[in-house]
Amino acid sequence: MKGLRLTIAKQTVSSILDTLGDDDFFNIIAYNEELHYVEPCLNGTLVQADRTNKEHFREHLDKLFAKGIGMLDIALNEAFNMLNEFNHTGQGSICSQAIMLITDGAVDTYDTIFAKYNWPDRKVRIFTYLIGREAAFADNLKWMACANKGFFTQISTLADVQENVMEYLHVLSRPKVIDQEHDVVWTEAYIDSTLPQAQKLADDQGLVLMTTVAMPVFSKQNETRSKGILLGVVGTDVPVKELLKAIPKYKLGIHGYAFAITNNGYILTHPELRPLYEEGKKRRKPNYSSVDLSEVEWEDRDDVLRNAMVNRKTGKFSMEVKKTVDKGVILGAYSSYCSQTISHLLSISASHLILPFRCITC
């Protein structure tokens, strides 16, 4: 695969990355006579598809070049082994698993590999993308996709990339529409780019942060329901300050505060979330929407609080913390309280009750 085909293949991979979100995990393997992970430091594992990781992989993707003969069998073996190892760790939810095969040809159907790893359950879908105008190997790639509940498509030009990449989303959505599942998704916090500059950066009460709630829209017509057709996505923007109105502030006490995180542990709202650089410049930090709770709640060294919130547990527990307040006074903290009040809106809402036991004047 050289020249224009290699360029199309890289663009196809990049477009697939665009369809992944924080709930997804991925890795990219290049192959000839040997395996080559695009990011050598992440061999044999899957990484979260957040913005930072995707941009990092794109940088390495641009450095790929064609050399030798592609041995697809070793790549398929490695991909299946990597998925199996990831499943055994318990990191993922094992919701939808897929292998995206981007190639300019396949000389075999590799049915022995699929029989070893994927049949008869077919838990891993195979999506095959044939790069180039030639159709000599199309039959083999079609067979691999159809035998593993996937989809085959041919990409001849750069203009075909975006439309053809999106086809796999319709296949993955079919089980949900057939089972009539409508998952509701809440996004991370962000500054709405459609608002005027002065309004989107701050109002009378501070920075205006937004979140979006969205859900899929499926065709429910009797004649198409069995096909699982995804019509689109419906959603609306919600100011974070509107969610904060549901928090019982009278329970927090002096120096107490409430915060919320997403299902991935990213901060939705927190007193220590600072999405802008210094006040005078009003410039957004590049990764302000993906700040993990562990980066601001330092006392939670073993991620006890974070894991409990991500797993949507209820209850309360205590831990020692330190909090700096006005006029250089440090309060030693004794107790922390955590409860879930509106789980359908937030991953969890939590509050800290800080009880001073020592006061030091700086």
C-alpha positions in Angstrom: 0.0 0.0 0.0 1.7 3.1 -1.2 1.1 6.6 -2.5 -2.6 7.7 -2.7 -3.8 4.4 -1.1 -1.7 5.0 2.0 -3.0 8.5 2.2 -6.6 7.3 2.0 -5.9 4.6 4.6 -4.5 7.1 7.1 -7.5 9.4 6.5 -9.8 6.5 7.1 -8.1 5.7 10.4 -8.3 9.3 11.4 -12.0 9.5 10.6 -12.7 6.4 12.6 -11.0 8.1 15.6 -13.3 11.0 15.2 -16.3 8.7 15.8 -14.9 7.5 19.1 -15.6 9.1 22.5 -14.5 9.0 26.1 -16.4 5.8 26.6 -14.4 3.9 23.9 -11.0 2.3 24.0 -8.8 1.6 21.0 -5.3 0.9 19.6 -3.8 1.0 16.1 -1.6 -1.8 14.7 0.3 -1.5 11.4 1.6 -4.7 9.9 3.8 -6.1 7.2 5.9 -9.2 7.9 5.9 -8.0 11.5 3.6 -6.1 13.8 4.2 -2.4 14.4 2.1 -0.6 17.0 1.6 3.0 16.0 2.5 4.0 19.6 5.3 1.7 20.6 4.8 2.5 24.3 1.3 1.1 24.3 1.9 -2.4 23.0 -0.8 -5.0 23.7 -3.3 -2.8 25.4 -6.3 -0.5 24.7 -6.3 3.2 25.6 -9.2 5.5 26.3 -10.3 7.5 23.3 -10.1 10.9 24.9 -9.0 14.0 22.9 -5.4 13.8 24.1 -4.9 10.2 23.2 -6.5 10.5 19.8 -4.3 13.5 18.9 -1.2 11.7 20.1 -2.0 8.7 17.9 -2.6 10.9 14.9 0.9 12.3 15.2 2.3 8.8 15.1 -0.1 7.8 12.3 1.4 10.5 10.0 4.8 8.9 10.3 3.8 5.5 8.9 5.3 4.4 5.6 4.8 1.4 3.4 7.3 -1.4 3.4 7.3 -5.2 2.7 4.3 -7.5 2.4 1.2 -7.4 4.6 0.7 -10.6 6.7 -2.8 -10.2 7.8 -2.9 -13.4 9.9 -0.4 -12.1 12.5 -2.4 -8.8 12.8 -5.7 -10.6 13.3 -4.2 -12.9 16.0 -2.7 -9.9 17.8 -6.0 -8.0 17.7 -8.0 -10.9 19.1 -5.4 -11.6 21.8 -5.4 -7.9 22.8 -9.2 -7.8 23.1 -9.2 -11.0 25.2 -6.5 -9.6 27.5 -8.5 -6.4 27.9 -11.7 -8.2 28.7 -9.9 -10.3 31.4 -8.7 -7.1 33.2 -12.3 -6.0 33.7 -11.6 -2.4 32.5 -14.2 -2.3 29.8 -17.9 -3.0 29.9 -17.7 -5.5 27.0 -20.5 -3.7 25.3 -19.5 -3.6 21.6 -16.2 -4.9 20.3 -14.9 -4.5 16.8 -11.8 -4.9 14.7 -11.5 -2.4 11.8 -9.5 -3.9 9.0 -8.1 -1.3 6.6 -6.3 -2.9 3.7 -5.8 -2.9 -0.1 -6.3 -6.7 -0.3 -6.6 -10.0 1.4 -5.5 -13.3 -0.2 -7.4 -15.5 2.2 -10.5 -15.5 4.4 -8.6 -16.6 7.5 -11.5 -18.7 8.7 -9.3 -20.7 11.0 -8.4 -17.6 13.0 -12.1 -16.6 13.3 -13.0 -20.2 14.3 -10.4 -20.0 17.1 -11.2 -16.7 18.6 -14.7 -15.5 17.5 -16.9 -18.4 16.6 -19.6 -19.4 17.4 -20.5 -16.5 19.6 -19.2 -13.8 17.2 -18.8 -11.3 20.0 -16.2 -9.3 18.0 -17.5 -7.6 14.8 -15.2 -7.3 11.8 -15.5 -4.2 9.7 -13.4 -4.4 6.5 -12.4 -1.3 4.4 -10.9 -2.1 0.9 -8.7 0.8 -0.2 -8.4 1.5 -3.9 -10.5 0.9 -7.0 -9.4 -2.7 -7.6 -12.0 -5.3 -6.6 -9.8 -8.5 -6.9 -9.9 -9.1 -3.1 -13.3 -7.8 -2.4 -14.9 -11.2 -2.1 -12.6 -12.3 0.7 -13.1 -9.1 2.7 -16.9 -9.3 2.2 -16.8 -12.9 3.5 -14.8 -11.9 6.6 -17.2 -9.0 7.4 -20.4 -11.0 6.9 -19.1 -14.1 8.8 -18.4 -11.9 11.8 -21.5 -9.7 11.9 -19.7 -6.7 10.4 -19.8 -4.6 7.3 -17.7 -4.3 4.1 -17.1 -1.1 2.2 -14.7 0.1 -0.5 -13.0 3.5 -0.4 -11.7 4.6 -3.8 -11.0 8.3 -3.2 -10.4 10.7 -0.3 -13.9 12.1 -0.9 -15.4 8.7 -0.1 -13.8 8.4 3.3 -16.2 10.2 5.6 -19.4 8.7 4.2 -18.1 5.1 4.2 -16.6 5.2 7.7 -19.9 6.1 9.2 -21.5 2.9 8.0 -20.2 0.9 10.9 -22.2 3.0 13.3 -25.4 1.9 11.8 -24.4 -1.7 12.2 -23.4 -1.3 15.9 -26.7 0.5 16.6 -28.9 -2.2 15.3 -29.1 -4.3 18.5 -30.1 -1.3 20.5 -33.0 -0.3 18.2 -34.2 -3.9 18.0 -34.1 -4.1 21.8 -35.6 -0.6 22.0 -32.8 0.7 24.1 -32.4 4.5 24.3 -29.3 5.3 26.3 -29.0 8.8 27.6 -25.6 10.4 27.4 -24.3 13.4 29.3 -21.2 15.1 27.9 -18.3 16.7 29.8 -18.4 20.4 30.7 -17.6 22.9 27.9 -17.9 26.5 26.9 -20.6 27.0 24.3 -19.0 28.4 21.2 -22.3 29.7 19.9 -22.6 32.3 22.7 -21.2 35.8 22.2 -17.6 36.0 23.5 -18.4 38.1 26.5 -21.3 35.9 27.5 -19.7 32.5 27.1 -16.7 33.3 29.2 -18.4 34.9 32.1 -21.7 36.2 33.5 -22.6 37.9 36.8 -22.0 34.6 38.6 -18.8 33.5 36.9 -17.9 31.3 34.0 -20.7 29.9 31.8 -20.1 26.1 31.4 -22.5 23.9 29.6 -23.2 20.2 29.3 -25.2 18.3 26.6 -27.7 15.5 27.2 -28.4 13.4 24.1 -30.0 10.2 23.0 -30.3 8.2 19.7 -33.3 8.3 17.5 -34.3 5.1 15.8 -36.8 4.2 13.2 -39.8 2.5 14.8 -41.8 1.7 11.6 -42.9 -1.9 11.6 -41.4 -2.6 8.2 -37.9 -1.3 9.2 -37.7 -2.1 12.9 -35.9 -5.4 12.4 -33.2 -3.6 10.3 -32.3 -1.3 13.2 -32.1 2.0 11.3 -30.4 4.9 13.2 -32.1 8.1 12.1 -29.9 10.5 14.1 -29.3 12.0 17.5 -31.4 14.4 19.5 -30.0 16.5 22.3 -30.1 19.8 24.2 -27.6 22.1 26.0 -27.9 22.5 29.8 -26.0 25.1 31.7 -24.1 23.5 34.6 -25.4 26.1 37.0 -28.9 24.8 36.4 -27.8 21.4 37.6 -26.3 23.0 40.7 -29.7 24.4 41.7 -30.8 20.8 42.5 -28.1 20.5 45.2 -29.2 21.1 48.8 -26.7 23.7 49.7 -28.1 24.1 53.2 -26.6 20.7 54.0 -23.0 21.6 53.0 -22.1 23.8 56.0 -19.2 26.3 56.2 -16.4 25.6 53.8 -18.3 22.7 52.3 -18.7 22.4 48.5 -20.5 20.2 46.0 -19.0 18.7 42.8 -20.1 16.4 40.0 -18.2 14.2 37.6 -19.0 12.3 34.4 -19.1 8.5 34.2 -15.4 8.6 33.1 -14.3 10.6 36.2 -14.0 13.9 34.4 -15.1 17.0 36.4 -18.4 18.5 35.4 -18.3 21.1 38.1 -15.9 21.6 41.0 -14.6 24.7 42.9 -11.0 23.8 41.8 -11.9 23.5 38.1 -10.1 26.4 36.3 -10.9 26.1 32.6 -9.2 29.5 31.8 -5.7 30.8 32.1 -5.1 33.9 34.3 -8.1 36.2 34.6 -6.8 39.0 32.4 -6.4 36.8 29.2 -9.6 34.8 29.3 -8.1 32.0 27.2 -9.3 28.4 27.5 -6.9 25.7 28.6 -6.7 23.0 25.9 -7.9 20.1 28.1 -10.2 21.9 30.5 -13.1 19.6 29.7 -11.2 16.4 30.6 -9.8 17.2 34.0 -9.9 14.0 36.2 -11.2 14.1 39.7 -7.9 12.7 41.0 -6.2 15.8 39.8 -8.0 18.1 42.2 -9.0 15.8 45.1 -5.4 14.9 46.0 -6.3 13.4 49.4 -8.2 10.6 47.6 -4.8 8.8 47.0 -6.3 5.4 46.4 -9.2 6.7 44.3 -11.7 5.5 46.8 -14.0 8.5 46.3 -13.5 8.5 42.5 -14.2 4.8 42.0 -17.3 5.0 44.2 -18.7 7.9 42.1 -17.9 6.3 38.8 -19.5 3.0 39.9 -22.5 5.0 41.1 -22.4 3.8 44.7 -24.3 5.5 47.5 -23.4 6.1 51.1 -20.8 8.1 53.0 -17.3 7.8 54.2 -14.6 9.9 55.9 -11.1 10.9 55.0 -8.6 13.5 56.2 -8.1 16.5 53.9 -6.6 20.0 54.1 -8.3 23.1 52.7 -6.9 26.6 52.3 -9.4 29.4 53.0 -9.3 33.2 53.1 -6.5 35.2 54.7 -3.9 32.4 54.6 -5.6 30.2 57.1 -5.4 26.5 56.7 -8.1 24.3 58.1 -7.4 20.7 58.9 -10.3 18.7 57.7 -11.8 15.7 59.5 -14.8 14.3 57.6 -16.0 13.9 54.1 -19.6 13.1 53.1 -20.7 11.6 49.8 -24.3 10.9 48.6 -26.1 10.3 45.4 -29.2 12.5 44.9 -30.0 12.9 41.2 -28.3 9.9 39.5 -30.3 10.4 36.4 -28.7 13.8 35.8 -25.2 13.4 37.3 -23.0 10.5 37.7 -23.1 11.4 41.4 -23.3 14.5 43.4 -21.1 14.8 46.5 -20.3 17.3 49.2 -17.4 17.8 51.6 -18.2 18.7 55.2 -15.0 20.2 56.6 -14.6 20.4 60.4 -11.6 22.5 61.7 -9.5 21.0 64.4 -6.5 23.2 64.1 -6.0 26.8 62.9 -2.6 28.1 61.7 -2.2 31.8 60.9 0.3 32.3 58.1 
